[in-house]
Amino acid sequence: MPMRILAMDGGPSVVTWCRCLQTLEKERPGFLSKIDMVSGVSAGSLASIYLADKITPLAPGEPAQEAADGFVSYMHELLEYYAPEGLQNYATALKGDEAMVQNEPLIEFLKKHITPFSSTPLHHPDRDSACKVTILAGRKDEPWGPELNRNWGPNPEPINDLINMAIRSSAYPMWLPAREGRVDGAVYCNSPASTVVTTLVEEHGRDILDDIVILSLGGDAGTSNLSNLVVPGDPLPPKPPLPDIKLPPGFKPPFPIPESLEEAGEMLTQFQQDLKNALEGEWKWDFSNPPQPGNQNWGWKHWLAYPGNLCFFVQVYINNIGLGSTMQARQLLGEDKVCRLAPVGLMSMGEAILGICFTQLDLLIKLSDFAAALWADPVTSDLFNFQPSIQSTLDWLDTHWMND
């Protein structure tokens, strides 16, 4: 019997891949309820406790579309608890005495959506136990190093403590307060796939490697031709204009999106302009003589503030961690035992983080939905060369996940 693991990266990519999971459950009913373990970091940890809570009462293979639909709504609403509420939050952050956003509203939100705050959900009789949960966090003081929390194995954490661990795992320094000496798990590794594998080997021995399959979720630039166009691997020169591409006749997205690539491009341009305005004119840096590709002698302007690719360093960081963790998991399990699903469309992860910071949530969600819709339709999935495409992902599920 395979051990099916859903490994979820931190960061705003969750707004895209929550839609991908919704599509996969629709195309392969029972896909979600077959999950044996969820693992997450940062926002992925908050996603993991929701899915575990909703999956545990279901029989393996039982359709879970209600859980998939609820997951999308949960993640969209969750964004509001990461975003500043107004000028007071910005003033607090600039003053530097406190984090920009506080934990208490997030805790109250979780109390409304996660069953274990009131009672531990009973697992379905066809399950050996509740859905296994593994959460990664970092420590900011002694004993230094990452912390791994789980509801399985020796000394399992009570489910309520795991929820507290998810809050710790999402406490990104300066954005949210450190909690009980722990901070966002991204300071260790923003992608949990390889850590989960090594933890299972430590617990059960190397024989378990034959049973593990992983669907790893994140946001990797370069996963589509569309991403390569608008999220270039080099922020210089500025992004080229979007091509005049018409969506094929019969394209029916599974949820509302911009009506055309031109409209989506206009939305992205407006989004970038809003960010420039929010910086109150401090965008007037001189890029007239940028360094050329090669050995790039860049300063913070190019890594963080170049208008052609805002916060480029963040995308480099996220890409290398996510793909690096996937590479390690594949080295341990075999190339075909790990599927990395991390579609990026019209917005880089750095720009998405800025979207949360400057409360452009509706735009962030709409552009994320657009990327997920292009991935979910077989025609546009191939047209924009998404890797993996929707069909490749479904084929992988049929071979490694849906089989008993």
C-alpha positions in Angstrom: 0.0 0.0 0.0 1.4 3.4 -0.9 1.9 6.1 1.7 0.4 9.2 0.1 1.9 12.5 1.3 0.8 16.0 0.4 3.7 18.4 1.0 2.8 22.1 1.0 5.3 25.0 0.7 4.9 28.2 2.4 4.2 31.5 0.7 1.4 33.0 -1.4 1.6 30.2 -4.0 -1.1 28.5 -1.8 -3.6 30.8 -3.4 -2.9 29.1 -6.8 -2.4 25.5 -5.8 -5.5 25.4 -3.6 -7.4 25.8 -6.9 -5.3 23.1 -8.4 -6.3 20.7 -5.6 -9.9 21.6 -6.2 -9.6 20.7 -9.9 -7.8 17.4 -9.1 -10.5 16.4 -6.7 -13.1 17.1 -9.3 -11.3 15.1 -12.0 -10.4 12.3 -9.6 -13.0 12.1 -6.9 -11.5 10.7 -3.7 -8.0 12.0 -4.4 -8.0 14.1 -1.3 -9.4 11.5 1.1 -6.7 9.0 0.1 -4.1 11.3 1.7 -2.2 9.5 4.5 -0.1 12.5 5.6 -0.1 16.3 5.1 3.0 18.3 5.8 3.4 22.1 5.6 5.6 25.0 6.3 4.3 28.6 7.1 1.1 29.1 5.1 1.4 25.5 4.1 1.2 24.4 7.8 -2.1 26.3 8.1 -3.3 24.6 5.0 -2.2 21.2 6.4 -4.3 21.4 9.6 -7.4 22.3 7.7 -7.1 19.5 5.2 -6.3 17.0 8.0 -9.3 18.1 9.9 -11.6 17.6 6.9 -10.1 14.4 5.6 -9.9 12.5 8.9 -13.7 11.7 9.1 -13.8 10.4 5.5 -13.2 6.9 4.3 -10.1 6.6 2.0 -11.3 7.2 -1.6 -14.6 8.9 -0.5 -15.4 11.9 -2.7 -14.2 15.1 -0.9 -15.4 18.0 -3.2 -17.0 19.8 -0.3 -13.6 19.7 1.5 -11.8 20.9 -1.6 -14.3 23.8 -2.2 -14.1 24.8 1.5 -10.3 24.7 1.3 -10.3 27.4 -1.4 -12.6 29.6 0.6 -10.5 29.0 3.8 -7.2 30.0 2.1 -8.7 33.1 0.5 -10.1 34.3 3.8 -6.8 33.4 5.5 -5.0 36.0 3.4 -6.9 38.8 5.2 -5.2 37.8 8.5 -1.7 38.2 6.9 -2.5 41.6 5.4 -2.1 44.9 7.3 -5.5 46.5 8.2 -4.5 50.1 7.7 -2.0 52.9 8.2 -1.6 52.0 11.8 -0.1 48.7 10.9 2.4 50.3 8.5 3.3 52.9 11.1 3.9 50.1 13.6 6.1 48.2 11.2 8.1 51.3 10.2 8.6 52.2 13.8 10.1 48.8 14.3 8.9 48.1 17.9 6.3 45.4 16.9 5.5 43.0 14.2 3.3 44.4 11.4 0.4 42.0 12.0 -0.7 40.3 15.2 -1.5 36.6 15.9 -4.7 36.9 17.9 -7.0 37.6 14.9 -5.4 34.6 13.1 -6.1 32.4 16.2 -9.7 33.4 16.3 -10.1 32.6 12.6 -8.7 29.1 13.1 -11.1 28.5 16.0 -14.0 29.0 13.6 -12.7 26.7 10.9 -10.7 23.9 12.6 -12.6 21.3 14.6 -9.8 20.4 17.0 -10.1 23.7 18.8 -13.3 22.3 20.3 -12.9 18.5 20.0 -10.6 16.0 18.3 -12.4 14.7 15.2 -13.0 10.9 15.2 -11.4 9.2 12.3 -13.4 7.1 9.9 -13.5 3.4 10.9 -11.8 2.5 7.6 -8.8 4.5 8.6 -6.1 3.2 11.0 -5.8 6.7 12.6 -6.4 10.4 12.0 -4.7 11.9 9.0 -1.0 12.3 9.9 0.3 15.9 10.2 3.9 17.0 10.1 4.7 20.7 10.6 8.1 22.5 10.4 9.1 25.5 12.4 12.3 27.3 13.3 13.7 28.4 16.6 15.0 31.9 17.4 17.0 31.0 20.5 18.4 28.0 22.3 18.2 25.2 21.4 18.9 26.5 17.9 17.7 24.6 14.8 14.5 23.5 13.2 11.6 21.9 15.0 9.4 19.2 13.6 5.9 18.6 15.2 3.6 15.7 14.4 0.6 13.7 15.6 2.2 10.4 14.8 5.3 8.3 15.9 6.7 8.4 19.4 5.7 11.3 21.6 3.0 12.6 19.2 1.8 16.1 19.7 -1.9 16.5 20.8 -3.9 18.0 18.0 -4.4 21.3 19.8 -0.7 21.6 20.2 -0.2 20.9 16.5 -2.5 23.8 15.7 -0.4 26.0 17.9 2.7 24.7 16.0 1.0 25.8 12.8 0.7 29.3 14.2 4.4 29.1 15.2 5.4 27.8 11.8 3.7 30.8 10.1 5.3 33.5 12.3 7.5 35.2 9.7 9.9 37.5 11.5 8.8 41.2 11.5 5.5 40.3 9.8 4.0 38.2 12.6 5.2 37.9 16.2 7.5 35.0 17.2 5.5 32.5 19.2 7.0 30.6 22.2 10.4 31.1 20.8 9.5 29.7 17.3 9.4 31.4 14.0 8.3 30.7 10.4 9.5 27.3 9.2 10.8 29.0 6.0 13.9 30.1 7.9 14.8 26.4 7.8 13.2 25.1 4.6 10.2 26.5 2.9 9.4 23.1 1.3 8.9 20.1 3.5 9.1 17.1 1.0 12.6 15.9 1.8 12.3 16.5 5.5 9.2 14.3 5.7 11.0 11.5 3.8 14.1 11.5 6.1 11.8 11.6 9.2 9.9 8.6 8.0 13.1 6.7 7.3 14.4 7.6 10.8 11.2 6.2 12.3 10.6 3.1 10.1 13.8 2.3 8.4 14.8 2.5 4.7 12.2 -0.1 3.6 9.5 2.5 3.8 11.0 4.3 0.8 9.4 1.7 -1.4 5.9 2.9 -0.2 6.2 6.7 -0.2 4.7 8.9 -2.9 4.6 12.7 -2.7 2.7 15.4 -4.3 4.7 18.5 -3.6 2.9 21.9 -3.9 4.6 25.3 -4.4 5.2 28.2 -6.7 8.2 27.8 -9.1 9.0 30.4 -11.8 9.8 28.7 -15.0 6.9 26.2 -14.8 5.2 27.6 -17.9 6.0 29.7 -20.9 3.7 32.3 -19.5 5.8 32.4 -16.3 9.0 32.7 -18.3 7.5 35.7 -20.2 6.3 37.7 -17.2 8.7 36.4 -14.5 12.0 36.4 -16.3 15.0 34.6 -14.9 16.8 37.9 -15.1 15.0 41.1 -14.0 16.9 43.2 -16.6 15.6 44.5 -18.9 12.0 45.3 -17.9 9.3 42.8 -18.7 8.3 42.7 -22.4 4.6 43.3 -23.2 2.3 40.4 -23.2 1.8 38.9 -26.7 -1.6 39.1 -28.4 -2.7 35.5 -27.7 -6.4 34.6 -27.9 -7.7 31.8 -25.8 -8.9 28.9 -27.9 -12.6 28.6 -28.7 -14.4 26.5 -26.1 -12.1 27.4 -23.3 -14.3 27.3 -20.2 -12.4 28.1 -17.0 -13.7 26.4 -13.8 -13.9 29.8 -12.0 -14.0 33.5 -12.7 -10.8 34.9 -14.4 -9.8 37.9 -16.5 -11.4 37.7 -19.9 -8.1 37.8 -21.8 -4.4 37.9 -21.3 -4.5 41.6 -22.3 -6.8 42.3 -19.4 -4.7 40.3 -17.0 -1.6 42.2 -18.2 -3.3 45.5 -17.5 -4.2 44.3 -14.1 -0.6 43.4 -13.4 0.6 46.7 -14.6 -1.9 48.5 -12.4 -0.8 46.3 -9.5 2.8 47.3 -10.0 1.8 51.0 -10.3 -0.1 50.8 -7.0 3.0 49.4 -5.3 5.1 52.3 -6.7 2.5 54.8 -5.5 2.5 53.2 -2.0 6.2 53.8 -1.8 5.5 57.6 -2.2 7.7 58.4 -5.1 10.8 56.6 -3.9 10.8 54.6 -7.1 13.0 57.1 -8.9 16.2 55.1 -8.8 18.5 55.2 -11.8 18.4 52.0 -13.9 19.7 53.7 -17.0 22.9 51.8 -17.0 22.0 48.4 -15.6 24.6 45.6 -15.3 24.6 43.1 -18.1 23.8 39.4 -17.7 26.9 37.4 -16.7 28.8 38.1 -13.5 26.1 40.5 -12.2 27.4 43.1 -9.8 23.9 43.8 -8.4 23.0 45.8 -5.3 19.7 45.7 -3.4 17.9 47.8 -6.0 18.3 45.0 -8.6 17.6 42.1 -6.2 14.6 43.8 -4.5 13.3 46.8 -6.3 13.7 46.6 -10.0 10.3 47.4 -11.6 10.8 44.6 -14.2 10.7 42.0 -11.5 9.8 43.2 -8.0 11.5 41.3 -5.1 13.4 39.1 -7.6 15.5 37.7 -4.7 12.4 36.2 -3.1 11.6 34.2 -6.3 15.2 33.0 -6.5 15.0 31.9 -2.9 11.6 30.2 -3.2 12.6 28.4 -6.5 15.8 27.0 -5.2 14.4 25.8 -1.9 11.3 24.2 -3.5 13.1 22.5 -6.4 16.0 21.6 -4.1 13.7 19.8 -1.6 12.0 18.0 -4.5 15.3 17.0 -6.0 16.4 15.5 -2.6 13.1 13.6 -2.3 13.4 12.2 -5.8 17.0 11.1 -5.1 15.6 9.1 -2.1 12.4 7.8 -3.6 13.0 7.7 -7.3 12.2 10.2 -10.0 8.6 9.0 -10.7 7.6 8.8 -7.0 7.5 12.6 -6.5 5.3 15.0 -8.5 6.1 18.7 -8.1 3.1 20.9 -8.9 4.0 24.5 -8.6 2.4 26.6 -11.4 3.3 30.3 -11.7 1.4 32.6 -14.1 1.3 36.3 -14.3 2.8 37.2 -10.9 6.1 36.2 -9.2 6.0 35.1 -5.6 7.8 38.3 -4.6 5.1 40.4 -6.2 2.5 38.2 -4.6 4.0 38.9 -1.2 4.0 42.6 -1.9 0.3 42.2 -2.9 -0.5 40.9 0.6 1.7 43.6 2.2 -0.2 46.4 0.3 -3.6 44.7 0.6 -4.1 44.0 -3.1 -5.8 40.8 -2.1 -8.6 40.7 -4.7 -6.1 41.2 -7.5 -3.8 38.6 -6.1 -6.6 36.1 -5.9 -7.8 36.9 -9.4 -4.4 36.5 -11.0 -3.8 33.3 -9.0 -7.2 32.0 -10.2 -6.2 32.9 -13.8 -3.0 30.9 -13.6 -4.8 27.9 -12.0 -7.5 28.1 -14.7 -4.9 28.1 -17.5 -3.2 25.1 -15.9 -6.6 23.3 -15.4 -7.8 23.4 -19.0 -6.0 20.8 -21.1 -5.8 23.1 -24.2 -4.2 26.1 -22.4 -2.2 23.8 -20.2 -0.4 22.5 -23.3 -0.5 25.9 -25.0 1.5 27.5 -22.3 3.6 24.4 -21.7 2.8 24.0 -18.0 5.2 21.5 -16.3 3.5 19.3 -15.3 0.4 19.8 -17.4 -3.0 19.0 -16.0 -3.0 15.7 -18.0 0.5 14.8 -16.8 -0.6 15.4 -13.2 -3.7 13.2 -13.6 -1.7 10.5 -15.2 0.7 10.6 -12.3 -2.2 10.3 -9.8 -3.7 7.4 -11.7 -0.4 5.5 -11.6 0.9 6.4 -8.1 -2.0 7.8 -6.0 -5.4 6.4 -7.0 -4.2 2.8 -7.1 -4.7 0.7 -3.9 
